[in-house]
Amino acid sequence: MAQPFWRRVFAARERKASATAPLVAFGFEGRAVWTARDVAALAREGFLKNAVVYRAVRLVAESAAAVPLLLYDGEDEVAAHPLLDLLARPNRRQSGAVFLEALYGHLLVAGNAYAEAVALDGRPAELHALRPDRMKVVAGPEGWPEAFDYTVGARTVRFAMEGVPEPILHLALFHPLDDHYGFAPIEAAATALDIHNAAGAWNKALLDNSARPSGALVYRAEGGAALSRDQFERLKAELEAGFQGQANAGRPLLLEGGLDWTAMAMSPRDMDFQEAKNGAAREIALAFGVPPMLLGIPGDATYANYAEANRAFWRQTVLPLVGRTAAALGQWLAPAYGGALRLAFDADGIEALSAEREALWRRVERAGFLSDDEKRAAVGYGPRG
């Protein structure tokens, strides 16, 4: 029995590659793999409309962008290098911190971030952060992205993944069910985000309606006769025109014979409204790895004080993000300069961790069984020259 065509094609490729990679690319070769959700909708409903998401993203992105990056050639730190100059001023309109903040922001909101390298004479001359909602992955025959399509309006630019460095760096948060795109924290907190947004909309509507809960107009006519359609429509129109909205707040409601007002409302205790909103806010903060205390959300007793929460934020959220991004930038850009270059972050330059650093120095200083060079190595420094 003859083998299927696709099996013969795969068997003919005798390259060093994953045995399962062709299955990823089968059916997608040469065309864009579209993301399964609307990134723009996530940004609108989350970052643009929700204060908790906005502050969490800004807090993580700004903190991560402020961490100093160090360049090493093997084990030796390099103080001056064209790569450091490029990261300090990636393009004519952005500083290094602004470029990195945009990169981190895209990663947190969309789960994906893309950077473009503009090469000049074989060396990267500029770096630009590209919007993830405009970028699409084009998978090759081995399952890896062979190109990226960037679309604005009716125009599309294809970046072929060729050259050193490759034109596009794709950063993605882990997604267990997608081979190409990352999973955004907003998606994990989607239900909590809807609850928080709905609570805000309900509060706004309540204020617009004289800050009072709604009720019912009950028609109590003799003989049980009901209102005619014309009477019902006229009554509804008069109520909307004369008694709803901020301009009519506090106006008395004059009811004709046979009409009686019956309030229909649940008490704040029955609804537990504010606690539900705060619970949703805490869940959103959890998805982004930000202690609720840092966002001013009440009811969080996990941390003894603000300083402890801040240290946990830096250790568990900011530094892992900076570490993986620095490693990716180094692997992407370093081959253009040669040598064994790598990027890392400088934890000693973070003010929030100064108390931990001082405690480490005191412990090492009291360790009399260590030599001076061993003490220096324990706190991250090389031997004396």
N, C-alpha and C positions, 0 to 999 in steps of 0.2 A: 504493500500500500504506500503510495507516494506521500511524502510529508507535506503539510500545508505550506503555502508560499511564505508566510511570515516566519515559520520555523527554519526554512531554508535560508532566508535572509539573515536571521540571527546567527545561524550556525556558520555562515560565511565570514562573519566578523570575528577574526582571531586577534582581538586586542585585549589589553589588560583593563578590564572593567568589571563592574558588579554584574553578576549573573541575572539579577532582577531588574537592572536599569532599563533594558529594552521594553519591559512590560510597562514601565512608567510612561515611556515616550510613545508606545504603540497607539496610533490614532491621533497623536498630537504633533507629529514631526512637521516642522516648517510653518506652523501657525500658532497664534497666541493661545495660551491657556488662561482663560478668564477666571478671575477670582470669584468665589462663591457668594460673596456678599458685597454690598454697596459701601465702599470706604467713605464716600462723601456723606452718606446718610449717618454713618457712625460719628463722623466729625461734627455734623450739624446737631444731632440729638445729644451728643456727649459734650465735646469740648466747647461748642458754641452756645449751648443752652443750659448747661448744668455747671453750677459754680464749684461743686466738689470735684468733678472731672477736670475742669479748667485749672483749679489750683493744684490738684495732684500732678497733672502733667507738667505744669510750669515748675513745680517744686522739684520733681525728679530731673527734668531736662536741664534746668538752670544749675542745679547742684552738680550734676554729672559733667556739664560743660565747663564748670569752674575748676575741675580737678586737673592739676598740671600733668602733662604727658612727658615722659622721658624716653630718650632714644639710646639703645645699646647696640654696640657692635660686638657680638659674642657676649662676654661678661663685662666689658668695659663700657662705661657711660660716655656718650658723645655729647659734648656741650654745644657745639656749633655744627650744623649740617643743613644742606638745602632742603631736606625733608622736614626738619623742624621749622625752617622759614616758610615752607609751603603750608604747614598746619597752622602757623601763626597768622598768616594772611592768605587764605585759600583762593580768594578772588578779589576783584577790585572793589566790590561793594560790601563785603563781609569780613569781619575779623574771625579768628579761629573759634572763639567762644560762641559767636552767633551762628556760624556754620554747624558746629557740633550740637548746639541747642536745637536747631532745625532738624538735624538728623535724629537726635533722641526723641524729639516731639513726634516726628512721623512714625517712629518705631512704636511709641506708646499708644498713639491714636489708631494707627492702621495695622500694627503688627509687622509692618515692613518698612524699610527705609532704603533709599537708593542714592548713591553718590556717583557723579560723573567726573571722570578725570580727562582734562583737556591736555593733550601731549604736545610738546614742542621740541623737535630734534631728539625724539626718543625719551624725553624726560617729562614728567607731569608738571605742567605750568599753572594750572588752575583746577580747583575742585568746586563742584556745585551740588547742592542737595536738590533732588528732584521729587516732585509730588508723587506719592505712591498711587493715588487714584488714577493717574494718567499712564502708569507703567504696566505692561503686560509681559509675562515670560513666554519666550518661544523655545520650546523643548526640542533638543536634537535627537538623533537616533539612539544615543546611549542614555537618554533620560536626563542628562544635564542641560541647563539652559545654554543654547548656542547663540541666542540673541535676545535683546529686549526691545519691545516696541513702545515708544513714547508718543502718545496721541494728544493733540490739542486741537479741538474743533474737528475740521476735516483733514488736518495734516497729521501724518505719522512719520516719525523718524525711527529707523531701525539701527540699533547699536549691535554690531556683530562682536561677539566675545573673542576678539583676536588682538594680538599685540601685547607689549609689556610696557606699562600695566594695561590690563583689560579696561575698556572704557567705562564699565559699570561695576560698582560694588553693591551687592544686594545683601542687606542685613535683615534677618527674619527671626521673630520669636518662635519658640517651639510650637508646632501644630501637629498633633498626633494623626490627623486624618487628611493632611494635604502634603503633597510631595514638593510643592514649589512656594507656597505662600505661608506667612506666619499668622499666628493667632493673637489678636489684639486684646489687651486687658478689658477694654470696654465690652467686648463680646461676652466675656465670662461674667460680667456684672450687668448684663442687659436687662434682666428682670428688676434688679435693684434700681437701675437707672430709670426705667419706666415708672416705677413707684415714686421715686424722688421727683421726677418731672411732673407726674400727675398730681402729686401733693402741692407743688408750687402753683400749678394751673388752677387747682381747686381753691387755694387761698386767694389767688388773684380774682377769680370769678366771684368769690364770696365778698370781697371788698368792693368789687364793681356793683354788686347787688345790695348796697347799703350795709355791708358787713353783717347781714342777718341770714340765717338759714331760711330756706323756702318753706312754704306751707301749701295749703289747699283752700280754694274757695268752694264752699259747699252750698248748693242751691237747695233751700228748704221751702219749696212752694206748697201751698195747700193742694191736696189731692194727689200729690206725687208727680205732678207734671214736670217734664224736663225742659231745659232751655232749647229753643229752636236753634238751628245752625246759624242763622243771621245774628241772633242774640249772643251766641257763644263767640263768634268771630269778632263782633263789635266789642265785647267785654275783654277779649284777649288783646286786641289792638290798643284799647284805652289803657290797659295795665302796662303794656310795653312802652307806650309813649309817655305816660305820665308818672310812672312809679318805679321803673327800673333804671339802673345806671347811677353813676356818681352824682350827676347833676340833680337827681331827684332824691338823694339820700335824706331820709327823715321826713319826707312828706307824708301827711296822714292819708290813710286809705279810706275813702268814702264809699260805703256799700249801700246799694239800694235794697229795698225790701225783698226778703227771701234769700239774701246772700249772707253767709256767715264764714269768717276766717278761722281756719283750724291749723295751728302750727304743726309742722311735721319735721322733726329734727332729732338727731342723736346727740347726746352730750359729748364733749371732748373726751371725758373719761370712758364713755362707751366705745368711742371710735379708737381711743388710744392713738390719736392722730399724730401727735408730735413724736412719740416714741417710734412709731412705724417709719416716719420720715428719717429720724436719726439712725434707726437700724439700717435703712437702705443706704444712707450716707456712709456708715461704717463698712458695709459690704463693698461699696465702690472703692473706698480707701484701701480695703484689704486686697482687692484685685490689682491695684497699682503698687502694693507693697509700701504704703505710707501709713505710719501709725496715726489713727484718728485724732490723737491729741495734737499732732502737728497741724491739723486742718481746723482745729477749734470745734470738733464734734464732741458734744458732751456724752457722758456715760461710759467712757472707756477707762477701766481701772487696771489694764494690763501692765502698765509701766508705773514705777514709783514716782517718777518725776519727768519733767520735760527733757532734761539732759539725757536721761536713759533712753527715752523714746527717740531722741535725735541720733544718738549713737547707733541704736538698732537700725534706724533708717539708713544711715550711711553704710554700715557693715553689711546689711542684708539686701539692700536694694540698689544703692548708688554704685558702690564699688564693684559688685559683680557686673553691672551694666557697663561701666567704664572699662573694666578688664577685657570683656569679650569684644567690645568695640575697638579698643586699642589694638588688640591682637589681630582683628580683621583688617584694620587700616594698615597695620604693618605688613601683613602677608600680601596685601593688595599692592602697596606702593614700593616696598623695599626692593623687589627684584629689578626695578628700573635704575637703582643706584649701585647694585652689586654689594658684595660683602654679606655678612651674617647679621643684618640689621633687624631689630625688633623694637616694637613700641610697648611701653608699660606706663603705669601711672605712679605718681609720687604721693604716697599716703602721708608722708611727713608734712606735706604742704596743706593738709586739711585741718582747719582750725577746730572743727567739731570733734576731732579725735585726739586733740592735744593732751587731754587728761590721760587717756590710755597710753599715749607715747611716753609721757613723763613717768607713769607707773612702771612701764617696761624698763626705762633707763635706770630707775632706782633699783629694780630687782637685779639687773645685769651688773650695775656698779657694786652691789653688795656681794656678788658671786666671786669671792677671792680665789677660787680654784680655776678661774678662767684667765687666760692671758689677755693682753690688750687687744691683739688682733682677733681673738675669739669673741671678745666682747663687742668689737666693732662689727663682726660678722653677724652676731646675734641681733643687732639692731638695724641691719641692712646696709652696712658700709663695708668697703673693701679694706684691706690692710694698709697701714701707713706706707706712703711712698718713700 
